[in-house]
Amino acid sequence: MNEYKEITKNYLAAFTDSLRADRKLSQERMAEQLRISCRAYGDLERGKYCFSSIALMFLLGMLKQDEMNAFLFGFQAQVDILENQDGNNRLYK
């Protein structure tokens, strides 16, 4: 289970950083949109902490349909990589 938490934290950090750059938002503005402090946002972007469920909901609310698809497919790709490292699917063990 910890492997999923780690890939989730890293994926969200990278996705959010990329989204912020694509939209040309400052960390402060991104934090405002996620309803969290600038310090908390910086920690999220660096992968120090994972998103709260509330911040994640605000992130999802920001996404356009194509961004939502990229978000979901990208995450699934990370899960697939993790699960195929051992040559088996850990979700169904």
C-alpha positions, -999 to +999 in steps of 0.1 A: +000+000+000+029+024+007+040+021-029+007+035-041+009+064-016+044+072-029+035+071-066+003+091-059+023+118-040+049+120-067+024+120-095+003+147-080+034+168-074+046+165-110+011+170-125+004+201-104+037+217-112+031+211-149-004+224-147+007+255-129+034+261-155+010+255-184-014+280-170+014+305-161+002+307-125+023+316-095+025+293-066+005+318-046-023+318-072-023+280-075-025+278-037-055+301-037-073+280-062-067+249-041-077+267-009-045+260+008-015+281+021+014+290-001+037+270+022+014+240+019+013+243-019+051+245-021+054+213+000+029+196-023+048+206-054+080+193-040+064+160-030+070+166+007+033+160+014+003+145-004-029+164-012-057+164+012-090+152-002-103+187-002-074+202-021-076+173-045-113+180-052-104+217-059-076+205-083-100+182-101-125+211-104-099+232-121-093+207-149-108+208-184-119+175-199-087+169-218-066+177-187-088+153-167-082+126-192-045+132-191-045+132-153-064+099-150-045+081-178-012+094-165-019+081-131-030+048-144+002+045-164+022+050-131+002+023-114+007+000-143+045+005-142+045-002-105+024-033-108+043-047-137+077-044-120+071-078-104+054-092-134+021-093-116-009-072-108-007-062-071-043-049-070-058-083-074-036-103-050 
